[in-house]
Amino acid sequence: MTSLSEFLQVAPVAPDVLAPSLWLIIALPLLGAFICGVFGKMLGRANVHLIACSTVGGAFVLSVLTFWATSSMDLESRRLLSFFVNPFGQDRDYVRYALAYDYGTWFSAGDFRVNFGLMVDHLSGILLLVITGVGFLIHLYSTSYMEHDPAYARFFAYLNLFVAAMLVLVMADNLVLLFVGWEGVGMASYLLIGFWYEDPAKAWAGRKAFVTNRIGDFAFLIATFLMVLTVGAFTRQADERDFTSVGTSSQRYASALSDKGPVTFLGLQKMAEALPDGGPGQVNLSTVINAGPLEGYTFGGVMTAALLLFLLGAAGKSAQLPLYVWLPDAMAGPTPVSALIHAATMVTAGVYLFSRMSALLVLSPTAMATVAIIGALTSLLAALIAFAQDDIKKVLAYSTVSQLGIMFMGVGMGIFWAAVLHLVTHAFFKACLFLGAGSVMHGNGDETDIKKLGGLRREMKWTWGTFFVATLAITGIVPLSGFFSKDAIFHGVHHNHLAGLPWVSSVVYYLGLLIAACTAFYMTRVYLLTFEGPRSKEARVAHAHESAWQMTLPLVVLALLSVVSSVYAWPLLKASSDGRPQPVFENFLSPVFSAMNRVVATGKTVELDTSVPALGDYVFAWLVAVSGGALAGFLYLKFFPSRAGQPAPAFARAVRRAAQNKFYVDELYELVIIRPVKFTAFILFRVVDALLIDTVAVRGTAWVTARVGSALRYVQSGDAQAYAAVMALALLGGVAYALIQVLQ
């Protein structure tokens, strides 16, 4: 009899058979978007639902098969079947636990070339399951939530388009194709956030998200250009020892660059392994670039600049300082949009980008420290703002910003596997919370003010139960997934140290503890005001009603996933290198981050701690979470009800007002950035364009030409006698001039 372990090691479809069909995972939701968008009104509501859900469901099935195939083995020989030859390495340099297929040249210009290549390894495979799995649940939920909306076909077309773009982002094997998915999700999010564009406020929220993301995307482009120039400089200056030390040769590397292009992730990874100081070879981080546009700069300096630009791009997509301001306003879109874009997929793109480029990031402790500190400050600011928000979706929006900051803390301190694990668990419990909020609104006349709800525990039992589980998960209560994934990040942040910047780990760790307590506080506040206590006297409807099964079933599935996914953080396996206890997820992602570990071992840029949290660490983390929740429970169940009708102290009111107004960050941006830009645009329009160009240059030239022509018209009369008289006068004048010259 075949054991479960053996069953999971043999994929139903062989990797070499499945690899050429990877494009179908993207094509299915893209086809659904086309059919729903073009033919939706003719098909009818039921057929639109069927097509939209089935295309994403089909992509999920293909993703499961692909994910399964990444670990496929031949049980008789115990030989791994899911591998391919690294085009940038020697013939026996294999990329293991991965599928890839190159569909040929996408475009080329001179020596620059980009292929349409897709790759699925354990990192992108787990993201495929999250995108298509959670995406399918949200599509199912939307069939009931949006059933009365007249533009349902357009909505599902946008949802399918978003899923397709996100799949391109995670499956791309190079930076340029990833950027196509990056821009695609930005466009789809603009369409979905501003879905109800008849409302000017909602249309404005979509524009705000679009413009903010474009700032980050421009930085992403500049960073990509820098990487192209860096690869070119490396190939010119590196000698054979640089290539031999990382398992390749100069001829093999140059051939792969010619075939695959300079921004393929595997090629960038090889370059990253060759660059650390202390390694053999001609080129390292302190080497000065001797030719080209980057002449005079060191490889390390250019790498840091590029990574910081990538951070600005990631800050736009993942809502980090200074570009986080779009995400809370994005709650203007339908609630399923919030669950899909702002919990499970698009906002995690920055975390995925740095995880995919982990070997490059660890080359620069400065960039890592910046990522970690930006994450910590963003997380703390968003948590403090969430304290005073009364709109249930706004609280969850700032919670998303805060949780993304925690992921950036993990990425910045080198604990990549824990950051990705928190990305996955956050997708489950935050999608459950957003969909639960949508269910609350659906059953309460679209009420979003948590102070006008209350008592829903007795009237919406399925929504209450799933929201309660998800709240415990994000708060960090044992044994739910959020506790273990968050604690894994904090443990790594505390024990990892950046070269030359040892203070960063302590600062980020203690900020993380404060953030954990704040998270427990504001999430407990939301839960208590929404589900516990008596029904508010200001409620829109006297009694709430439970949602349909299409809405409650996804809530139950996501709540269960929020519980069972905690097993991936348990140290149930042993590391292959030294036999130490190793969390399941760290072991699972070890092939993806092996290059990063080699760079760290050579360059000593980061001191990575591989220990697992002890029982005391778990107890301490649990006490931090409980303290925040207990404080919220005391305030909102005992203290504030006992002081009903009494005015709060002036200081407390001022602090609350500042938090409610988001600490006036939007107003600061309006004053410092938006108004000066608008004024500059006004000057350029009214003075430069309208006055100087249109009036003086264009119209002025025409006016002068017209006046000169009018004057010359009088000398072109057509009268021969007049012409003869002028000629005679001219001749007489010439003779007079000649006589004067002779007499002198």
C-alpha positions in Angstrom: 0.0 0.0 0.0 1.3 3.5 -0.9 1.8 5.8 2.0 0.6 9.4 2.0 4.2 10.6 1.8 4.9 8.5 -1.2 1.6 9.5 -2.8 2.5 13.2 -2.5 5.9 12.6 -4.0 4.6 11.3 -7.3 2.8 14.0 -9.3 -0.1 13.0 -11.5 1.5 14.9 -14.4 5.2 14.5 -15.0 7.2 17.8 -14.7 8.5 17.6 -18.3 5.0 17.2 -19.6 3.5 20.0 -17.5 6.3 22.6 -18.1 5.3 23.6 -21.7 1.7 24.2 -20.5 2.5 26.7 -17.7 1.1 29.4 -19.9 -2.4 27.9 -19.4 -2.4 29.0 -15.8 -2.4 32.6 -17.0 -4.5 32.1 -20.1 -7.5 30.7 -18.3 -8.4 33.8 -16.1 -7.3 36.0 -19.0 -9.8 34.2 -21.3 -12.5 34.6 -18.6 -11.8 38.3 -18.4 -12.2 38.6 -22.2 -15.5 36.7 -22.3 -17.0 38.4 -19.3 -15.9 41.8 -20.5 -17.0 41.5 -24.1 -20.0 39.1 -24.0 -21.1 39.5 -20.4 -24.3 41.3 -21.0 -25.4 38.8 -23.6 -24.5 35.8 -21.5 -26.6 36.6 -18.5 -25.7 36.7 -14.8 -25.5 32.9 -14.2 -23.2 32.3 -17.2 -20.9 35.1 -16.2 -20.6 33.6 -12.7 -19.9 30.2 -14.1 -17.2 31.4 -16.5 -15.5 33.7 -14.0 -15.4 31.1 -11.3 -14.6 28.2 -13.5 -11.6 29.9 -15.2 -10.1 30.8 -11.8 -11.0 27.3 -10.5 -9.3 25.7 -13.5 -6.2 27.9 -12.9 -6.3 26.6 -9.3 -6.4 23.0 -10.5 -3.4 23.6 -12.8 -1.6 25.4 -10.0 -2.1 22.4 -7.7 -0.7 20.0 -10.4 2.2 22.4 -11.0 2.9 22.8 -7.3 2.7 19.0 -6.9 5.1 18.5 -9.8 7.8 20.7 -8.2 8.5 18.0 -5.7 7.9 14.9 -8.0 10.3 12.0 -7.5 10.9 8.5 -8.9 10.2 6.3 -5.9 12.3 3.4 -7.1 15.5 5.3 -7.7 14.6 8.1 -5.2 15.6 10.5 -8.0 14.1 14.0 -8.2 12.3 14.6 -11.5 11.5 18.3 -11.1 14.8 20.0 -12.2 16.3 21.7 -15.2 19.7 22.8 -16.2 20.7 26.3 -15.1 21.4 28.1 -18.4 23.8 30.4 -16.6 25.7 27.5 -15.0 27.8 24.5 -16.1 26.1 21.5 -17.5 25.7 19.8 -14.1 24.4 23.0 -12.4 20.7 22.1 -11.8 17.9 24.2 -10.5 16.0 21.7 -8.3 12.4 21.5 -7.2 11.4 23.8 -10.1 9.7 23.8 -13.5 10.5 26.2 -16.3 9.8 26.8 -19.9 11.1 29.4 -22.3 8.7 30.4 -25.0 11.3 32.3 -27.0 12.3 35.9 -27.6 9.7 38.4 -26.5 11.6 41.4 -27.8 15.2 42.5 -28.4 17.0 45.8 -29.1 20.7 45.6 -30.0 22.4 43.5 -27.3 19.4 43.7 -25.0 17.0 40.8 -25.1 14.0 39.6 -23.1 12.4 36.2 -23.4 8.9 35.2 -22.4 10.0 32.6 -19.8 7.9 31.2 -16.9 9.3 29.4 -13.9 7.6 27.8 -10.9 9.6 26.7 -7.8 8.5 26.3 -4.2 8.3 30.1 -3.7 6.2 30.9 -6.8 4.3 27.6 -6.4 3.0 28.5 -3.0 2.0 32.0 -4.3 0.1 30.3 -7.2 -1.9 28.3 -4.7 -2.7 31.5 -2.7 -3.6 33.6 -5.7 -5.8 31.0 -7.4 -7.2 29.3 -4.2 -8.1 32.4 -2.3 -9.1 34.1 -5.6 -11.6 31.3 -6.3 -13.1 31.7 -2.9 -13.5 35.4 -3.4 -15.0 34.9 -6.8 -17.6 32.5 -5.2 -18.3 35.0 -2.5 -18.8 37.8 -5.0 -21.5 35.8 -6.9 -23.8 36.5 -3.9 -22.3 39.9 -2.7 -22.6 41.5 -6.2 -25.8 39.7 -7.3 -27.8 42.9 -7.4 -25.1 45.1 -9.1 -26.0 46.0 -12.7 -22.4 45.9 -13.7 -21.7 42.4 -12.5 -20.1 41.3 -15.8 -17.6 44.2 -15.8 -16.8 43.4 -12.1 -16.0 39.7 -12.8 -14.0 40.7 -15.9 -11.9 43.0 -13.8 -11.4 40.3 -11.1 -10.3 37.7 -13.7 -7.9 40.3 -15.3 -6.4 41.0 -11.9 -5.8 37.3 -11.2 -4.2 36.8 -14.6 -1.8 39.8 -14.0 -0.9 38.5 -10.6 -0.1 35.1 -12.0 2.2 36.7 -14.6 4.0 38.6 -11.8 4.8 35.5 -9.7 5.6 33.1 -12.6 7.9 35.4 -14.6 11.5 34.3 -14.8 12.9 37.8 -15.4 12.4 41.3 -14.2 10.8 42.8 -17.3 8.1 40.1 -17.5 7.5 40.5 -13.8 7.1 44.2 -14.4 4.3 43.5 -16.9 2.4 41.6 -14.1 3.4 44.4 -11.7 1.8 47.0 -14.0 -1.1 44.7 -14.8 -2.2 44.4 -11.2 -1.8 48.2 -10.8 -4.1 48.8 -13.7 -6.6 46.1 -12.5 -6.6 47.6 -9.0 -7.4 51.0 -10.4 -10.3 49.6 -12.3 -11.6 47.7 -9.2 -11.1 50.4 -6.6 -12.9 52.9 -8.8 -15.5 50.3 -9.9 -18.4 52.5 -8.8 -17.0 55.4 -10.7 -20.4 57.3 -10.7 -19.5 58.3 -7.2 -16.7 61.0 -7.5 -15.2 60.0 -4.1 -14.7 56.4 -5.3 -13.4 57.4 -8.7 -10.9 59.7 -6.9 -9.8 56.8 -4.6 -9.0 54.8 -7.8 -7.0 57.6 -9.2 -5.1 58.1 -6.0 -4.1 54.4 -6.0 -3.0 54.6 -9.6 -0.9 57.8 -9.3 0.8 56.6 -6.1 1.7 53.3 -7.6 3.1 55.0 -10.7 5.7 56.8 -8.5 6.9 53.4 -7.2 6.8 51.9 -10.6 9.1 54.6 -12.1 11.6 53.7 -9.4 11.3 50.0 -10.3 12.1 50.9 -13.9 15.2 52.9 -13.0 16.4 50.1 -10.7 15.9 47.6 -13.6 18.0 49.8 -15.9 20.7 49.9 -13.2 20.7 46.1 -13.0 21.1 45.9 -16.8 24.1 48.3 -16.6 25.6 46.4 -13.6 25.4 43.0 -15.4 27.1 44.6 -18.4 29.9 46.0 -16.3 30.3 42.7 -14.5 30.7 40.7 -17.7 33.3 43.2 -19.0 35.4 43.3 -15.8 35.1 39.8 -14.3 37.8 37.3 -15.0 37.5 33.5 -15.2 38.0 33.1 -11.4 34.8 35.1 -10.8 32.8 32.6 -12.9 34.5 29.4 -11.8 33.8 30.2 -8.1 30.1 30.1 -8.7 30.0 27.1 -10.9 30.0 28.6 -14.4 32.4 30.0 -17.0 32.7 33.3 -18.8 31.7 31.7 -22.1 28.7 29.9 -20.6 27.5 33.1 -18.8 27.9 35.2 -21.9 26.0 32.6 -24.0 23.2 32.6 -21.5 23.0 36.4 -21.4 22.7 36.3 -25.2 20.0 33.7 -25.1 18.0 34.8 -22.1 18.8 38.4 -21.5 20.5 40.3 -18.6 17.6 40.5 -16.2 16.8 36.8 -15.9 16.6 35.9 -12.2 19.0 33.0 -12.5 21.6 35.2 -14.2 21.3 37.9 -11.5 21.6 35.2 -8.9 24.9 34.0 -10.4 26.3 37.5 -10.4 25.2 38.0 -6.8 27.1 34.9 -5.8 30.3 36.2 -7.4 30.2 39.7 -6.0 30.7 39.4 -2.2 34.0 40.8 -0.8 36.4 38.0 0.2 35.6 35.8 -2.7 38.1 34.8 -5.4 38.2 36.7 -8.6 38.7 40.2 -10.1 35.3 41.8 -9.2 33.7 42.3 -5.8 31.5 44.8 -4.2 34.3 47.3 -3.6 35.5 47.1 -7.2 35.2 50.4 -9.2 33.3 50.1 -12.5 35.9 51.2 -15.1 33.7 52.0 -18.2 30.2 52.8 -19.2 27.5 55.1 -17.7 28.4 53.8 -14.2 32.1 54.5 -14.5 33.6 55.6 -11.2 31.0 53.9 -9.0 31.6 50.7 -7.1 29.5 47.6 -7.7 28.4 47.7 -4.1 27.3 51.3 -4.3 25.3 50.7 -7.5 23.7 47.6 -6.0 22.6 49.5 -2.9 21.1 52.3 -5.0 19.3 49.8 -7.2 17.9 47.9 -4.2 16.7 51.2 -2.6 14.9 52.0 -5.8 13.3 48.6 -5.8 12.3 49.3 -2.2 10.5 52.5 -3.4 8.8 50.4 -6.0 7.8 47.8 -3.4 6.6 50.6 -1.1 4.1 51.6 -3.8 2.7 48.1 -4.3 2.9 47.0 -0.7 1.8 50.3 0.9 4.9 51.2 2.9 6.2 54.6 3.8 6.1 57.0 2.1 3.6 55.5 -0.4 1.1 53.8 1.9 -1.5 56.5 1.7 -3.4 54.9 -1.2 -4.4 51.6 0.4 -6.9 52.9 3.1 -8.7 54.9 0.5 -8.9 51.8 -1.7 -11.6 50.6 0.6 -13.9 52.6 -1.7 -14.1 49.5 -4.0 -16.4 46.5 -3.3 -15.5 44.5 -0.3 -14.4 41.4 -2.3 -11.9 43.7 -4.0 -10.4 44.6 -0.6 -10.1 40.9 0.2 -8.4 39.9 -3.1 -6.1 42.9 -3.7 -5.4 44.3 -0.3 -5.1 41.0 1.7 -4.0 38.1 -0.4 -2.2 39.2 -3.6 -1.2 42.6 -4.9 0.0 44.2 -1.7 2.3 41.2 -1.1 4.1 41.8 -4.4 6.9 43.8 -2.7 7.6 41.0 -0.3 7.6 38.5 -3.1 10.0 40.7 -5.2 12.6 40.9 -2.4 12.2 37.2 -1.6 12.8 36.3 -5.3 15.9 38.6 -5.3 17.1 37.6 -1.8 20.6 36.8 -3.1 20.9 40.4 -4.3 19.4 42.0 -1.2 21.9 40.4 1.2 24.7 42.0 -0.7 23.8 45.4 0.9 23.4 45.6 4.7 22.4 49.3 4.2 19.5 48.3 1.9 18.5 45.6 4.3 18.5 47.9 7.2 16.4 50.5 5.3 13.9 47.8 4.3 13.6 46.7 8.0 13.3 50.2 9.4 10.8 51.3 6.8 8.7 48.2 7.6 8.8 48.8 11.3 7.9 52.5 11.1 5.1 51.9 8.6 3.7 49.0 10.8 3.7 51.1 13.9 2.2 54.2 12.3 -0.6 52.2 10.7 -1.3 50.4 14.0 -1.6 53.6 15.8 -4.0 55.0 13.2 -6.1 51.9 13.3 -6.7 52.6 17.1 -9.2 55.4 16.3 -10.9 54.3 13.1 -14.6 53.5 13.3 -15.1 52.2 9.8 -14.6 48.4 9.9 -12.9 48.3 6.5 -10.6 51.2 7.3 -9.4 49.4 10.5 -8.7 46.3 8.4 -7.0 48.4 5.7 -4.6 49.9 8.2 -4.1 46.5 9.8 -3.0 45.3 6.3 -0.5 48.1 6.1 0.8 47.1 9.5 1.1 43.4 8.8 2.9 44.2 5.5 5.4 46.2 7.6 6.0 43.1 9.7 6.8 41.2 6.5 9.2 43.9 5.4 10.9 43.7 8.8 11.5 40.0 8.2 12.8 40.5 4.7 15.1 43.3 5.8 16.6 41.2 8.5 17.1 38.2 6.3 14.4 35.9 7.7 12.9 35.4 4.3 11.1 32.1 4.8 9.2 33.5 7.8 8.2 36.6 5.9 6.8 34.4 3.1 5.0 32.2 5.7 3.4 35.3 7.2 2.4 36.4 3.7 0.6 33.1 3.3 -1.1 33.0 6.7 -2.0 36.7 6.4 -3.7 35.9 3.1 -5.9 33.5 4.9 -6.9 35.3 8.0 -7.0 38.8 6.5 -9.1 37.6 3.5 -11.4 36.0 6.1 -11.6 39.3 8.0 -12.4 41.4 4.9 -15.0 38.9 3.7 -16.4 38.8 7.2 -16.7 42.6 7.2 -18.5 42.4 3.8 -20.9 39.8 5.3 -21.5 42.2 8.3 -22.2 45.0 5.9 -24.5 42.8 3.8 -26.6 41.8 6.8 -26.7 45.3 8.3 -27.8 47.6 5.4 -24.3 48.3 4.3 -23.4 49.8 7.7 -19.6 50.1 8.2 -19.4 52.1 11.5 -18.5 49.6 14.2 -20.2 51.9 16.8 -23.5 51.4 15.1 -23.4 47.6 15.1 -23.0 45.4 18.2 -24.7 42.2 19.2 -24.0 40.3 15.9 -22.7 37.3 17.7 -26.3 36.0 18.2 -27.7 37.0 14.8 -24.8 36.1 12.4 -23.3 33.0 13.9 -21.3 31.8 10.9 -19.9 35.3 10.3 -19.2 35.7 14.0 -17.4 32.4 14.4 -15.1 32.8 11.4 -14.4 36.5 12.2 -13.5 35.4 15.8 -11.0 32.8 14.6 -9.4 35.2 12.1 -9.2 37.8 14.9 -7.4 35.4 17.2 -5.0 34.5 14.3 -4.0 38.0 13.5 -3.8 38.9 17.2 -1.3 36.1 17.8 -3.0 33.6 20.0 -1.8 30.0 20.3 -2.3 27.7 18.3 -3.4 29.8 15.3 -1.1 30.5 12.3 -0.6 34.2 12.9 1.0 33.5 16.2 3.7 31.2 14.8 4.4 33.1 11.6 4.7 36.5 13.4 6.8 35.0 16.2 9.1 33.4 13.6 9.8 36.8 12.1 10.3 38.5 15.5 12.7 35.7 16.6 14.7 36.1 13.4 14.7 39.9 13.7 16.0 39.6 17.2 18.8 37.2 16.6 20.0 38.2 13.1 22.5 41.0 12.8 23.6 43.1 9.9 27.3 43.7 9.3 28.2 47.2 10.5 24.7 47.9 11.8 24.2 45.7 14.8 21.8 48.1 16.5 19.1 47.7 13.8 18.0 44.2 15.0 17.4 45.5 18.6 15.5 48.6 17.4 13.3 46.7 15.0 12.7 43.9 17.5 11.4 46.1 20.3 9.3 48.1 17.8 7.9 44.7 16.7 6.8 43.9 20.2 5.0 47.2 20.5 3.3 46.6 17.1 2.2 43.1 18.3 0.5 44.6 21.3 -1.1 47.3 19.2 -2.4 44.7 16.8 -4.1 42.8 19.6 -5.6 46.0 20.9 -7.3 47.4 17.8 -8.4 43.9 16.5 -10.0 43.1 19.9 -11.7 46.6 19.8 -13.2 45.9 16.3 -14.4 42.4 17.4 -16.0 43.6 20.6 -17.8 46.6 19.2 -19.1 44.6 16.2 -20.1 41.3 17.7 -20.4 41.6 21.5 -22.6 43.8 23.7 -26.1 45.1 23.0 -27.3 46.2 19.6 -26.6 49.8 18.9 -29.5 52.2 19.1 -28.2 53.9 15.9 -28.2 50.7 13.9 -29.6 51.0 10.4 -31.6 47.8 10.7 -33.2 46.4 13.9 -32.0 42.8 13.3 -29.1 41.6 11.1 -29.4 38.5 8.9 -26.9 35.9 8.0 -25.4 35.8 4.5 -26.0 33.2 1.9 -23.9 30.0 1.7 -21.8 31.5 -1.2 -20.6 34.0 1.3 -20.3 31.9 4.4 -18.6 28.9 2.8 -15.4 30.9 1.8 -15.4 32.3 5.4 -15.4 28.8 6.9 -12.6 27.6 4.5 -10.4 30.6 5.2 -10.9 30.3 9.0 -9.9 26.6 8.8 -6.8 27.5 6.8 -6.0 30.2 9.4 -5.8 27.4 11.9 -4.2 24.5 10.1 -1.5 26.5 8.3 0.2 27.0 11.6 1.8 23.5 11.2 4.2 25.0 8.6 6.0 26.9 11.4 6.5 23.9 13.6 10.0 22.5 13.8 9.0 19.0 12.6 11.9 18.4 10.2 15.7 18.3 10.4 18.0 20.5 8.4 20.0 18.5 5.8 23.2 20.4 6.6 23.5 20.0 10.4 20.5 18.0 11.5 19.1 20.9 13.6 15.3 21.1 14.1 13.9 23.1 11.3 10.4 24.5 10.6 8.5 22.8 7.8 8.2 26.0 5.8 11.9 26.9 6.1 12.8 23.4 5.0 10.4 23.6 2.1 11.8 27.0 0.9 15.5 26.1 1.4 16.1 25.3 -2.3 14.9 28.8 -3.2 17.1 30.6 -0.7 20.2 28.4 -1.1 21.9 31.0 -3.3 21.2 33.7 -0.6 22.8 31.5 2.0 25.9 31.0 -0.1 26.2 34.8 -0.6 25.9 35.3 3.2 28.5 32.6 3.9 31.0 34.2 1.5 30.4 37.9 2.2 29.5 37.8 5.9 27.0 40.7 5.2 24.5 39.2 7.6 24.8 37.0 10.7 21.9 34.6 10.2 20.6 32.8 13.3 19.0 29.4 12.4 17.7 28.5 15.9 14.0 28.0 16.6 12.1 29.8 19.3 12.2 28.2 22.7 9.1 27.7 24.9 10.0 30.8 26.8 10.0 32.8 23.6 6.5 31.5 22.7 5.2 32.3 26.2 6.6 35.9 26.0 5.1 36.5 22.6 1.7 35.1 23.8 1.8 37.4 26.8 2.5 40.4 24.6 -0.6 39.6 22.5 -2.8 38.9 25.5 -1.8 42.1 27.1 -3.0 44.2 24.2 -6.2 42.3 23.9 -6.9 42.4 27.6 -6.4 46.2 27.7 -8.9 46.6 24.9 -11.3 44.2 26.6 -11.1 46.2 29.9 -11.6 49.6 28.1 -14.5 48.6 25.9 -16.3 46.2 28.2 -15.7 47.9 31.6 -14.1 51.3 31.6 -15.8 53.2 28.7 -19.3 51.8 29.4 -19.0 52.9 33.1 -18.1 56.5 31.9 -20.9 56.8 29.3 -22.0 60.4 29.0 -18.9 61.8 30.7 -16.5 63.9 28.5 -13.1 62.5 27.9 -10.0 64.5 28.9 -8.9 67.1 26.5 -5.6 65.3 25.9 -7.3 62.0 25.1 -9.7 63.8 22.7 -6.7 65.5 20.9 -4.8 62.2 20.5 -7.9 60.5 19.2 -8.7 63.3 16.8 -5.1 63.1 15.4 -5.3 59.3 15.0 -8.8 59.6 13.3 -7.3 62.1 10.9 -4.4 59.7 10.2 -1.9 62.0 11.9 -2.6 64.5 9.1 -0.2 62.7 6.7 -2.5 63.3 3.7 -2.7 66.9 4.6 1.1 67.1 4.9 1.4 65.6 1.4 -1.2 68.0 0.1 0.8 71.0 1.5 4.4 69.8 0.8 3.9 67.9 -2.5 0.6 68.2 -4.2 0.1 72.0 -4.0 3.6 72.9 -5.1 3.2 70.4 -8.0 -0.1 71.9 -8.9 1.3 75.5 -8.7 4.3 74.5 -10.8 1.9 72.9 -13.3 -0.2 76.1 -13.3 2.8 78.3 -14.0 4.0 76.0 -16.8 0.5 76.0 -18.3 -0.4 79.7 -18.0 3.0 81.4 -18.4 5.2 79.0 -20.4 2.6 77.2 -22.5 -0.3 79.7 -22.9 1.7 83.0 -22.8 5.3 82.2 -24.1 4.6 79.3 -26.5 1.0 79.9 -27.7 0.9 83.7 -27.6 4.4 84.8 -28.2 6.0 82.0 -30.1 3.1 80.5 -32.1 0.6 83.3 -32.4 3.3 86.0 -32.2 5.1 84.5 -35.2 1.9 84.3 -37.1 1.1 88.0 -36.3 4.5 89.3 -37.3 4.3 87.3 -40.6 0.8 88.6 -41.3 1.8 92.3 -40.6 5.0 92.0 -42.7 2.9 90.5 -45.5 0.4 93.2 -45.3 3.1 95.9 -45.6 4.8 94.1 -48.6 1.5 93.8 -50.3 1.6 97.5 -51.2 4.8 97.1 -53.2 3.3 94.3 -55.2 0.6 96.3 -57.1 1.1 94.9 -60.6 1.4 98.5 -62.1 4.3 98.5 -64.7 4.7 102.3 -64.6 5.1 102.2 -60.9 7.7 99.5 -61.1 9.6 101.6 -63.8 9.4 104.7 -61.6 10.9 102.7 -58.7 13.6 101.3 -60.9 14.4 104.9 -62.2 14.6 106.2 -58.7 16.8 103.3 -57.6 19.1 104.0 -60.6 19.2 107.7 -59.8 20.1 106.9 -56.3 22.9 104.6 -57.4 24.4 107.2 -59.7 24.2 109.8 -56.9 26.0 107.4 -54.5 28.7 106.7 -57.1 29.3 110.5 -57.7 29.7 111.1 -54.0 32.2 108.4 -53.6 34.2 109.7 -56.6 34.3 113.3 -55.4 35.5 112.2 -52.0 
